[in-house]
Amino acid sequence: MATPIRILCFGASITAGWNQLGLRYYPYASTLEARLKEAFPNAHFNIQVDGLPGDTVIQGQYTKRLHSLMSSATTTYDWIIMQGGGNDLASCREPEEIFNALKEVWSIAFAAGSKVVALTVTNTVGESEGLARRYNALNRLIVGGEHEKLYSVDVASMLPPATMENVTMGKIYDRDGVHLGRKGYEMMGDVIASSLVEMIRAERHGKDTGDSIDHKLTHHFNASKLWDDA
């Protein structure tokens, strides 16, 4: 049997799939796994979810949690899909401060030999103009991050807008206006999968041909066209 591709989905409540005040969970990892299996039917994927609702990157448990996972893992995670910073923004932390803390967490994964897929922070319904600017500033920093093992997926721009029209229980956004509904988490899994499929294929092509990977093209693959009809 081929060596499984190990993927860790790491973050806070969005990663966990929090819905209906925590009464239901719809982690995007479920859709991600299904789409990856469709794209690579002969491959085996081992996907783990570690999402801690309410956790923050600054003075939170991100570093401790990832260190613990890295030290207990029997084999290296090939890909760590990481989202963080939303709770920090809600706690009035500045985008640059959050980004610097994120880079420290990413470095733990890099040191362990893992590649990081950094996700932008999903927007919330009814954001003030100031908060919206801070969300956008953090997301620009995340997408602009540079490292040979760093990839990014701009899920914030790929999902349908965070508007009251999309706040329907079990649909795109949860009624709290912060988390996603079941459909929203499925969409999130789809856009991440679309990007990761491109990344894996580009990496395999590079190994087969010896060609270098266009990091910008590959790392910032845009799947927003998937939701033109959403």
Backbone as CSV, one residue per row, in Angstrom:
resi,resn,N_x,N_y,N_z,CA_x,CA_y,CA_z,C_x,C_y,C_z
1,MET,0.845,-1.196,0.000,0.000,0.000,0.000,0.879,1.244,0.000
2,ALA,0.489,2.262,-0.773,1.259,3.493,-0.843,1.224,4.220,0.498
3,THR,2.272,4.954,0.784,2.332,5.731,2.014,1.224,6.776,2.010
4,PRO,0.425,6.849,3.062,-0.680,7.815,3.076,-0.174,9.246,3.111
5,ILE,-0.952,10.142,2.543,-0.673,11.567,2.621,-1.332,12.071,3.900
6,ARG,-0.511,12.554,4.831,-1.016,12.974,6.140,-1.310,14.470,6.131
7,ILE,-2.527,14.809,6.522,-2.977,16.200,6.526,-3.545,16.533,7.898
8,LEU,-3.111,17.662,8.448,-3.654,18.157,9.717,-4.415,19.443,9.442
9,CYS,-5.682,19.484,9.833,-6.485,20.703,9.753,-6.462,21.331,11.142
10,PHE,-5.815,22.481,11.256,-5.500,23.045,12.569,-6.040,24.463,12.684
11,GLY,-6.688,24.758,13.797,-7.210,26.103,13.972,-8.125,26.209,15.172
12,ALA,-9.157,27.036,15.038,-10.091,27.283,16.132,-11.476,26.752,15.770
13,SER,-12.527,27.522,16.047,-13.889,26.995,15.895,-14.285,26.738,14.443
14,ILE,-13.802,27.569,13.502,-14.139,27.339,12.097,-13.553,26.002,11.639
15,THR,-12.339,25.702,12.052,-11.716,24.416,11.706,-12.500,23.263,12.303
16,ALA,-12.984,23.462,13.526,-13.764,22.404,14.188,-15.120,22.204,13.540
17,GLY,-15.614,23.232,12.810,-16.932,23.128,12.184,-18.070,23.567,13.086
18,TRP,-17.759,24.423,14.045,-18.731,24.901,15.037,-19.997,25.435,14.380
19,ASN,-21.161,25.009,14.911,-22.445,25.429,14.359,-23.494,25.336,15.448
20,GLN,-24.463,26.218,15.394,-25.579,26.223,16.355,-25.086,26.199,17.803
21,LEU,-24.237,27.168,18.124,-23.705,27.320,19.488,-22.974,26.076,19.968
22,GLY,-22.395,25.351,19.044,-21.637,24.165,19.410,-22.474,22.903,19.538
23,LEU,-23.755,23.001,19.190,-24.612,21.816,19.258,-24.344,20.877,18.083
24,ARG,-23.846,21.450,16.979,-23.521,20.655,15.799,-22.141,21.050,15.284
25,TYR,-21.478,20.106,14.666,-20.171,20.364,14.073,-20.139,19.813,12.653
26,TYR,-19.670,20.642,11.728,-19.543,20.239,10.330,-18.135,20.603,9.832
27,PRO,-17.102,19.915,10.286,-15.747,20.288,9.870,-15.561,20.203,8.359
28,TYR,-14.907,21.220,7.806,-14.674,21.240,6.358,-13.831,20.058,5.912
29,ALA,-13.142,19.423,6.859,-12.268,18.288,6.542,-13.027,17.136,5.894
30,SER,-14.307,16.985,6.220,-15.092,15.891,5.636,-15.226,16.066,4.127
31,THR,-15.565,17.277,3.697,-15.672,17.556,2.262,-14.304,17.520,1.608
32,LEU,-13.299,18.058,2.296,-11.936,18.044,1.776,-11.490,16.623,1.457
33,GLU,-11.717,15.702,2.379,-11.300,14.322,2.166,-12.024,13.699,0.973
34,ALA,-13.323,13.931,0.873,-14.099,13.363,-0.235,-13.588,13.874,-1.577
35,ARG,-13.294,15.167,-1.661,-12.817,15.746,-2.925,-11.414,15.261,-3.277
36,LEU,-10.573,15.108,-2.281,-9.218,14.609,-2.549,-9.252,13.171,-3.055
37,LYS,-10.135,12.364,-2.488,-10.257,10.979,-2.933,-10.786,10.897,-4.365
38,GLU,-11.649,11.829,-4.731,-12.143,11.867,-6.106,-11.018,12.217,-7.069
39,ALA,-10.168,13.145,-6.661,-9.079,13.603,-7.524,-7.935,12.599,-7.606
40,PHE,-7.690,11.878,-6.503,-6.585,10.920,-6.444,-7.111,9.574,-5.931
41,PRO,-7.850,8.843,-6.776,-8.500,7.603,-6.316,-7.532,6.515,-5.866
42,ASN,-6.290,6.580,-6.290,-5.321,5.555,-5.908,-4.476,5.953,-4.700
43,ALA,-4.735,7.132,-4.166,-3.975,7.603,-3.008,-4.779,7.372,-1.728
44,HIS,-4.054,7.316,-0.623,-4.698,7.176,0.682,-4.415,8.430,1.495
45,PHE,-5.465,9.034,2.065,-5.322,10.254,2.841,-5.654,9.995,4.308
46,ASN,-4.787,10.482,5.167,-4.999,10.411,6.610,-5.183,11.842,7.098
47,ILE,-6.435,12.224,7.387,-6.743,13.604,7.739,-7.171,13.704,9.199
48,GLN,-6.510,14.589,9.929,-6.790,14.808,11.348,-7.271,16.238,11.550
49,VAL,-8.243,16.413,12.440,-8.784,17.746,12.729,-8.455,18.120,14.165
50,ASP,-7.866,19.308,14.332,-7.607,19.839,15.670,-8.041,21.302,15.686
51,GLY,-9.298,21.519,16.043,-9.841,22.874,16.115,-10.335,23.155,17.522
52,LEU,-9.808,24.188,18.151,-10.187,24.532,19.527,-10.982,25.841,19.514
53,PRO,-12.308,25.773,19.694,-13.126,26.977,19.681,-12.634,28.018,20.688
54,GLY,-12.577,29.267,20.218,-12.181,30.360,21.088,-10.687,30.591,21.199
55,ASP,-9.868,29.694,20.638,-8.423,29.822,20.798,-7.895,31.027,20.013
56,THR,-6.833,31.611,20.539,-6.193,32.749,19.902,-4.739,32.411,19.574
57,VAL,-4.212,33.081,18.564,-2.815,32.873,18.178,-1.896,33.577,19.170
58,ILE,-2.307,34.774,19.611,-1.527,35.541,20.592,-2.003,35.171,21.995
59,GLN,-1.085,34.710,22.812,-1.372,34.338,24.203,-2.469,33.287,24.320
60,GLY,-2.595,32.476,23.284,-3.547,31.370,23.313,-2.803,30.045,23.344
61,GLN,-3.448,29.000,22.831,-2.891,27.647,22.898,-2.339,27.154,21.559
62,TYR,-2.315,28.009,20.547,-1.876,27.561,19.224,-0.488,26.922,19.280
63,THR,0.467,27.630,19.847,1.846,27.132,19.886,1.943,25.852,20.689
64,LYS,1.348,25.827,21.856,1.395,24.644,22.724,0.739,23.449,22.048
65,ARG,-0.417,23.673,21.439,-1.147,22.585,20.794,-0.342,21.991,19.645
66,LEU,0.235,22.863,18.806,0.972,22.355,17.649,2.257,21.655,18.078
67,HIS,2.945,22.200,19.078,4.137,21.531,19.606,3.775,20.124,20.087
68,SER,2.637,20.011,20.785,2.199,18.716,21.313,1.909,17.733,20.187
69,LEU,1.229,18.201,19.142,0.913,17.338,18.009,2.175,16.896,17.276
70,MET,3.119,17.818,17.111,4.362,17.490,16.413,5.180,16.459,17.189
71,SER,5.214,16.618,18.508,6.039,15.718,19.325,5.427,14.326,19.458
72,SER,4.098,14.233,19.353,3.434,12.937,19.502,3.216,12.213,18.178
73,ALA,3.424,12.913,17.062,3.192,12.302,15.745,4.255,11.248,15.446
74,THR,3.807,10.105,14.970,4.752,9.033,14.624,5.421,9.286,13.288
75,THR,4.734,9.990,12.409,5.312,10.399,11.122,4.944,11.853,10.860
76,THR,5.693,12.493,10.000,5.493,13.913,9.722,4.196,14.157,8.948
77,TYR,3.498,15.227,9.303,2.349,15.656,8.496,2.890,16.219,7.187
78,ASP,2.327,15.767,6.076,2.745,16.317,4.785,2.256,17.750,4.629
79,TRP,1.014,17.967,5.017,0.383,19.285,4.877,-0.319,19.641,6.179
80,ILE,-0.119,20.869,6.634,-0.872,21.384,7.773,-1.690,22.571,7.269
81,ILE,-3.001,22.406,7.253,-3.901,23.468,6.804,-4.283,24.265,8.046
82,MET,-3.852,25.508,8.092,-3.975,26.268,9.327,-4.732,27.577,9.127
83,GLN,-5.667,27.819,10.035,-6.385,29.097,10.057,-6.296,29.667,11.464
84,GLY,-6.021,30.940,11.559,-5.943,31.571,12.870,-5.971,33.076,12.744
85,GLY,-6.419,33.735,13.803,-6.423,35.189,13.830,-7.783,35.831,13.996
86,GLY,-8.841,35.096,13.694,-10.184,35.672,13.810,-10.524,36.066,15.233
87,ASN,-10.234,35.194,16.183,-10.513,35.506,17.584,-9.595,36.613,18.099
88,ASP,-8.401,36.684,17.550,-7.482,37.755,17.934,-8.012,39.106,17.456
89,LEU,-8.523,39.144,16.220,-9.112,40.380,15.712,-10.291,40.816,16.572
90,ALA,-11.099,39.847,16.997,-12.245,40.157,17.845,-11.801,40.668,19.209
91,SER,-10.553,40.338,19.597,-9.997,40.798,20.875,-9.193,42.084,20.708
92,CYS,-9.379,42.735,19.553,-8.755,44.040,19.263,-7.249,43.976,19.079
93,ARG,-6.722,42.823,18.699,-5.306,42.735,18.364,-5.093,43.303,16.963
94,GLU,-3.905,43.836,16.726,-3.601,44.443,15.444,-3.156,43.388,14.420
95,PRO,-3.494,43.585,13.140,-3.144,42.601,12.110,-1.667,42.239,12.066
96,GLU,-0.771,43.226,12.169,0.669,42.938,12.100,1.110,42.077,13.275
97,GLU,0.555,42.339,14.450,0.879,41.565,15.645,0.408,40.116,15.480
98,ILE,-0.786,39.951,14.948,-1.330,38.605,14.727,-0.503,37.864,13.692
99,PHE,-0.145,38.546,12.615,0.635,37.910,11.555,1.986,37.442,12.072
100,ASN,2.643,38.244,12.891,3.929,37.830,13.451,3.778,36.592,14.330
101,ALA,2.671,36.526,15.075,2.415,35.345,15.905,2.124,34.121,15.034
102,LEU,1.394,34.328,13.932,1.119,33.232,13.005,2.412,32.681,12.422
103,LYS,3.340,33.559,12.070,4.611,33.109,11.499,5.380,32.232,12.483
104,GLU,5.276,32.543,13.768,5.937,31.719,14.775,5.314,30.321,14.832
105,VAL,3.986,30.260,14.700,3.311,28.951,14.708,3.676,28.178,13.436
106,TRP,3.672,28.860,12.295,4.057,28.198,11.045,5.462,27.610,11.152
107,SER,6.360,28.331,11.825,7.752,27.885,11.907,7.877,26.541,12.621
108,ILE,6.957,26.255,13.526,6.957,24.952,14.209,6.712,23.843,13.191
109,ALA,5.757,24.081,12.292,5.449,23.095,11.251,6.610,22.954,10.276
110,PHE,7.200,24.080,9.865,8.330,24.032,8.932,9.486,23.218,9.523
111,ALA,9.762,23.447,10.799,10.872,22.760,11.456,10.652,21.255,11.514
112,ALA,9.375,20.842,11.534,9.045,19.418,11.582,9.020,18.792,10.192
113,GLY,9.220,19.618,9.153,9.239,19.103,7.786,7.902,19.144,7.082
114,SER,6.939,19.838,7.659,5.603,19.918,7.063,5.460,21.166,6.205
115,LYS,4.591,21.072,5.217,4.205,22.238,4.422,2.946,22.831,5.052
116,VAL,2.837,24.146,5.030,1.701,24.834,5.635,0.824,25.449,4.549
117,VAL,-0.466,25.191,4.637,-1.451,25.873,3.805,-2.163,26.863,4.724
118,ALA,-1.810,28.127,4.616,-2.383,29.157,5.479,-3.695,29.659,4.888
119,LEU,-4.745,29.599,5.687,-6.058,30.068,5.250,-6.303,31.485,5.737
120,THR,-6.908,32.303,4.904,-7.305,33.624,5.363,-8.477,33.485,6.334
121,VAL,-8.716,34.550,7.074,-9.761,34.549,8.096,-11.102,34.881,7.450
122,THR,-12.080,34.026,7.673,-13.405,34.252,7.097,-14.080,35.451,7.766
123,ASN,-14.801,36.210,6.977,-15.449,37.425,7.469,-16.666,37.112,8.320
124,THR,-17.131,38.119,9.037,-18.324,37.967,9.869,-19.400,38.929,9.377
125,VAL,-20.631,38.598,9.663,-21.765,39.418,9.235,-21.851,40.676,10.095
126,GLY,-22.088,41.817,9.459,-22.286,43.052,10.202,-21.020,43.667,10.759
127,GLU,-19.875,43.407,10.117,-18.625,44.001,10.586,-18.685,45.525,10.477
128,SER,-18.075,46.193,11.455,-17.924,47.637,11.340,-16.892,47.929,10.254
129,GLU,-16.871,49.152,9.789,-15.910,49.513,8.750,-14.482,49.315,9.241
130,GLY,-14.234,49.664,10.512,-12.898,49.500,11.070,-12.490,48.048,11.178
131,LEU,-13.403,47.195,11.635,-13.081,45.774,11.764,-12.862,45.149,10.400
132,ALA,-13.672,45.544,9.427,-13.504,45.025,8.067,-12.124,45.374,7.519
133,ARG,-11.652,46.574,7.798,-10.311,46.967,7.351,-9.243,46.096,7.998
134,ARG,-9.427,45.770,9.266,-8.439,44.951,9.979,-8.458,43.509,9.472
135,TYR,-9.646,42.987,9.161,-9.744,41.656,8.551,-8.984,41.641,7.231
136,ASN,-9.256,42.641,6.406,-8.613,42.695,5.085,-7.105,42.851,5.198
137,ALA,-6.659,43.639,6.173,-5.223,43.843,6.357,-4.537,42.544,6.757
138,LEU,-5.141,41.798,7.689,-4.554,40.520,8.108,-4.529,39.540,6.945
139,ASN,-5.618,39.475,6.199,-5.682,38.523,5.086,-4.675,38.853,3.989
140,ARG,-4.428,40.130,3.765,-3.393,40.502,2.794,-2.018,40.037,3.258
141,LEU,-1.757,40.150,4.536,-0.477,39.700,5.084,-0.331,38.186,4.940
142,ILE,-1.414,37.449,5.207,-1.374,35.988,5.109,-1.100,35.548,3.677
143,VAL,-1.822,36.125,2.727,-1.644,35.761,1.321,-0.259,36.175,0.820
144,GLY,0.285,37.243,1.396,1.587,37.728,0.953,2.763,37.062,1.644
145,GLY,2.497,36.111,2.546,3.572,35.435,3.260,4.497,34.675,2.327
146,GLU,5.783,34.650,2.654,6.771,34.010,1.788,7.595,32.986,2.570
147,HIS,7.593,31.758,2.099,8.454,30.698,2.622,8.363,29.544,1.640
148,GLU,9.455,28.811,1.490,9.458,27.722,0.511,8.445,26.634,0.830
149,LYS,7.999,26.541,2.086,7.017,25.533,2.469,5.656,26.139,2.786
150,LEU,5.483,27.419,2.467,4.231,28.098,2.778,3.357,28.247,1.542
151,TYR,2.117,27.796,1.663,1.086,27.954,0.646,-0.055,28.740,1.293
152,SER,-0.937,29.285,0.488,-2.081,29.971,1.078,-3.316,29.777,0.214
153,VAL,-4.466,29.808,0.875,-5.759,29.738,0.190,-6.621,30.860,0.761
154,ASP,-7.055,31.743,-0.105,-7.845,32.895,0.329,-9.318,32.517,0.415
155,VAL,-9.658,31.738,1.450,-11.041,31.273,1.596,-12.001,32.434,1.835
156,ALA,-11.511,33.518,2.432,-12.393,34.653,2.726,-12.983,35.236,1.447
157,SER,-12.181,35.300,0.384,-12.685,35.864,-0.866,-13.389,34.822,-1.723
158,MET,-13.172,33.539,-1.419,-13.775,32.477,-2.223,-15.187,32.136,-1.763
159,LEU,-15.475,32.345,-0.478,-16.813,32.064,0.021,-17.774,33.180,-0.363
160,PRO,-19.070,32.877,-0.460,-20.054,33.933,-0.715,-19.977,35.004,0.370
161,PRO,-20.378,36.234,0.087,-20.251,37.333,1.048,-20.955,37.050,2.371
162,ALA,-20.372,37.590,3.440,-20.976,37.450,4.768,-22.058,38.512,4.917
163,THR,-23.237,38.189,4.431,-24.362,39.121,4.483,-25.549,38.460,5.177
164,MET,-26.490,39.282,5.615,-27.672,38.746,6.280,-28.446,37.797,5.372
165,GLU,-28.383,38.046,4.061,-29.084,37.175,3.113,-28.556,35.747,3.173
166,ASN,-27.277,35.605,3.528,-26.665,34.274,3.579,-26.682,33.668,4.975
167,VAL,-27.329,34.345,5.919,-27.430,33.822,7.281,-28.736,33.045,7.410
168,THR,-28.678,31.780,7.132,-29.822,30.887,7.282,-29.316,29.615,7.941
169,MET,-29.941,29.203,9.014,-29.463,28.046,9.755,-29.277,26.848,8.828
170,GLY,-28.085,26.264,8.883,-27.798,25.084,8.078,-27.398,25.404,6.664
171,LYS,-27.349,26.681,6.297,-26.985,27.065,4.944,-25.544,27.585,4.937
172,ILE,-25.319,28.775,4.386,-23.944,29.252,4.214,-23.343,29.770,5.516
173,TYR,-24.062,30.657,6.217,-23.573,31.190,7.485,-24.526,30.823,8.613
174,ASP,-23.953,30.635,9.807,-24.757,30.347,10.984,-25.448,31.636,11.430
175,ARG,-26.446,31.506,12.262,-27.212,32.671,12.691,-26.423,33.601,13.587
176,ASP,-25.309,33.137,14.149,-24.498,34.039,14.964,-23.704,35.012,14.094
177,GLY,-23.693,34.791,12.779,-23.006,35.696,11.878,-21.503,35.566,11.874
178,VAL,-20.976,34.652,12.670,-19.527,34.458,12.791,-19.094,33.142,12.166
179,HIS,-19.829,32.092,12.492,-19.477,30.765,12.008,-20.249,30.427,10.729
180,LEU,-19.975,29.273,10.186,-20.622,28.856,8.946,-21.721,27.841,9.226
181,GLY,-22.632,27.730,8.286,-23.625,26.668,8.320,-23.067,25.452,7.598
182,ARG,-23.847,24.398,7.561,-23.364,23.172,6.925,-22.923,23.415,5.485
183,LYS,-23.733,24.143,4.728,-23.393,24.425,3.342,-22.112,25.245,3.249
184,GLY,-21.949,26.189,4.167,-20.745,27.004,4.168,-19.489,26.191,4.405
185,TYR,-19.555,25.259,5.350,-18.395,24.412,5.620,-18.094,23.483,4.433
186,GLU,-19.150,23.029,3.767,-18.933,22.208,2.569,-18.252,23.029,1.479
187,MET,-18.686,24.276,1.308,-18.046,25.162,0.333,-16.580,25.383,0.693
188,MET,-16.324,25.596,1.970,-14.956,25.816,2.425,-14.080,24.606,2.115
189,GLY,-14.607,23.409,2.386,-13.861,22.191,2.066,-13.596,22.060,0.584
190,ASP,-14.564,22.479,-0.222,-14.407,22.405,-1.679,-13.310,23.325,-2.189
191,VAL,-13.313,24.577,-1.700,-12.311,25.516,-2.211,-10.910,25.155,-1.737
192,ILE,-10.797,24.639,-0.522,-9.483,24.199,-0.042,-9.017,22.996,-0.851
193,ALA,-9.934,22.065,-1.114,-9.580,20.875,-1.895,-9.140,21.259,-3.301
194,SER,-9.869,22.179,-3.931,-9.503,22.606,-5.285,-8.086,23.144,-5.314
195,SER,-7.729,23.927,-4.306,-6.382,24.484,-4.226,-5.359,23.403,-3.941
196,LEU,-5.658,22.526,-2.981,-4.686,21.509,-2.578,-4.436,20.509,-3.703
197,VAL,-5.459,20.189,-4.471,-5.267,19.303,-5.629,-4.258,19.909,-6.588
198,GLU,-4.388,21.205,-6.861,-3.447,21.885,-7.744,-2.034,21.865,-7.165
199,MET,-1.938,22.073,-5.870,-0.630,22.075,-5.212,0.042,20.706,-5.297
200,ILE,-0.719,19.653,-5.006,-0.173,18.295,-5.032,0.251,17.922,-6.447
201,ARG,-0.588,18.256,-7.424,-0.249,17.933,-8.814,0.995,18.690,-9.268
202,ALA,1.090,19.963,-8.896,2.260,20.754,-9.278,3.518,20.197,-8.638
203,GLU,3.397,19.780,-7.400,4.552,19.223,-6.696,4.993,17.903,-7.331
204,ARG,4.029,17.061,-7.668,4.361,15.780,-8.319,4.986,16.014,-9.687
205,HIS,4.454,16.983,-10.414,4.998,17.293,-11.738,6.444,17.764,-11.606
206,GLY,6.697,18.592,-10.595,8.050,19.088,-10.382,9.027,17.973,-10.053
207,LYS,8.574,16.993,-9.264,9.438,15.867,-8.915,9.718,14.990,-10.132
208,ASP,8.713,14.830,-10.988,8.872,13.973,-12.167,9.749,14.613,-13.234
209,THR,9.638,15.924,-13.373,10.335,16.601,-14.467,11.565,17.373,-14.026
210,GLY,11.650,17.620,-12.724,12.758,18.423,-12.241,12.510,19.911,-12.390
211,ASP,11.315,20.270,-12.865,10.984,21.683,-13.034,10.736,22.320,-11.671
212,SER,11.078,23.581,-11.563,10.797,24.310,-10.334,9.325,24.699,-10.313
213,ILE,8.766,24.807,-9.120,7.362,25.161,-8.968,7.224,26.676,-8.911
214,ASP,6.269,27.202,-9.654,5.962,28.629,-9.570,5.203,28.842,-8.263
215,HIS,5.926,29.285,-7.247,5.321,29.371,-5.913,4.122,30.310,-5.865
216,LYS,4.215,31.417,-6.539,3.096,32.345,-6.501,1.857,31.751,-7.159
217,LEU,2.023,31.160,-8.321,0.892,30.576,-9.039,0.286,29.430,-8.242
218,THR,1.160,28.563,-7.706,0.683,27.397,-6.982,0.168,27.754,-5.591
219,HIS,0.909,28.576,-4.886,0.543,28.868,-3.508,-0.703,29.727,-3.389
220,HIS,-0.993,30.492,-4.422,-2.124,31.382,-4.333,-3.179,31.052,-5.388
221,PHE,-3.346,29.768,-5.643,-4.374,29.297,-6.568,-5.726,29.856,-6.148
222,ASN,-6.475,30.384,-7.081,-7.753,31.019,-6.785,-8.906,30.185,-7.335
223,ALA,-9.735,29.677,-6.443,-10.875,28.855,-6.858,-12.192,29.614,-6.738
224,SER,-12.135,30.941,-6.681,-13.354,31.720,-6.462,-14.385,31.513,-7.565
225,LYS,-13.931,31.140,-8.757,-14.862,30.929,-9.859,-15.849,29.804,-9.569
226,LEU,-15.517,28.939,-8.614,-16.400,27.822,-8.266,-17.747,28.331,-7.736
227,TRP,-17.732,29.561,-7.171,-18.944,30.019,-6.503,-19.636,31.171,-7.224
228,ASP,-19.350,31.298,-8.518,-20.018,32.344,-9.293,-21.533,32.159,-9.288
229,ASP,-21.952,30.899,-9.185,-23.403,30.609,-9.209,-23.949,30.253,-7.841
230,ALA,-23.157,30.480,-6.792,-23.593,30.070,-5.445,-24.754,30.953,-4.969
